[in-house]
């Protein structure tokens, strides 16, 4: 995505930018509200915990290491998805009571 200030990379930055330019849709709640920081927390969690597990094997070039890393990554993903499912069990959206940019980020997983 290219903005007037250059190329924007990394999903949290991209969806935050989209939320900022799509004014009136409430995709990122107002600054200072608990809902905003809940949405940002979820985007950080997805970027730092869930997403890296999908490519964890890239950190090894040895077959035995790759097998071990893939096993640990699969366990991590199982735990992460269980956590997300439990969180969403009684609500429709990840960050409180309405659709936010964090839901778009979660969608890819």
C-alpha positions in Angstrom: 0.0 0.0 0.0 1.4 3.4 -0.9 0.4 6.6 0.9 1.6 10.1 0.4 4.4 9.4 2.9 5.6 6.2 1.2 4.9 2.5 1.2 3.2 1.1 4.3 4.2 -2.4 5.3 3.2 -4.8 8.1 -0.5 -5.7 8.6 -1.1 -3.7 11.8 0.2 -0.5 10.1 -1.7 -1.2 6.9 -5.1 -1.9 8.6 -4.6 1.1 10.9 -4.0 3.3 7.8 -7.1 1.9 6.2 -9.1 2.6 9.4 -7.7 6.2 9.5 -8.6 6.9 5.8 -12.0 5.2 6.0 -13.4 7.8 8.5 -16.9 7.3 9.8 -16.7 3.5 9.8 -15.2 3.1 13.3 -12.6 0.5 12.2 -10.3 1.8 14.8 -12.1 3.1 17.9 -11.3 6.6 19.2 -7.9 7.4 20.9 -8.2 6.9 24.6 -11.0 4.4 24.6 -10.5 0.8 25.9 -11.9 -0.5 22.6 -9.0 1.1 20.6 -6.4 -0.5 22.8 -8.2 -3.8 22.7 -8.1 -3.7 18.9 -4.4 -2.8 18.9 -3.7 -5.5 21.4 -5.3 -8.1 19.1 -3.4 -6.9 16.1 -0.1 -7.1 18.0 -1.0 -10.6 19.3 -1.8 -11.8 15.8 1.4 -10.3 14.4 3.8 -11.4 17.1 2.3 -14.8 18.2 0.1 -16.3 15.4 1.7 -15.2 12.2 5.3 -16.1 13.0 4.3 -19.7 13.7 3.3 -20.2 10.1 6.8 -19.7 8.9 8.8 -20.9 11.9 10.7 -23.5 9.9 12.5 -20.7 8.0 14.7 -20.4 11.1 16.4 -23.8 10.4 18.2 -25.3 7.6 18.6 -28.8 9.1 15.9 -31.4 8.6 15.9 -32.5 12.2 15.6 -28.9 13.4 12.8 -28.2 10.9 10.8 -31.1 12.2 11.2 -30.0 15.8 10.4 -26.3 15.0 7.3 -27.4 12.9 6.1 -29.5 15.9 6.5 -26.6 18.3 4.9 -24.1 15.9 1.9 -26.5 15.4 1.5 -26.7 19.1 1.7 -22.9 19.4 -0.9 -22.5 16.7 -3.3 -25.0 18.3 -3.0 -23.1 21.6 -3.4 -19.7 19.9 -6.5 -20.8 18.0 -8.0 -22.3 21.1 -7.4 -19.0 22.9 -9.0 -17.0 20.0 -12.0 -19.4 19.8 -12.6 -19.1 23.6 -12.4 -15.3 23.3 -15.0 -15.3 20.5 -17.3 -17.9 22.1 -19.6 -15.2 23.5 -19.0 -12.3 21.1 -19.1 -11.6 17.4 -16.0 -9.4 17.1 -12.5 -9.7 18.5 -12.3 -6.2 20.1 -15.5 -5.8 22.0 -18.9 -5.1 20.4 -18.3 -4.0 16.8 -16.2 -4.7 13.8 -12.7 -3.2 13.9 -9.5 -3.4 11.9 -8.4 -6.2 14.2 -11.2 -8.4 12.8 -9.8 -7.9 9.3 -6.3 -8.9 10.6 -7.8 -12.0 12.3 -9.7 -12.9 9.1 -6.5 -14.0 7.3 -5.9 -16.7 9.9 
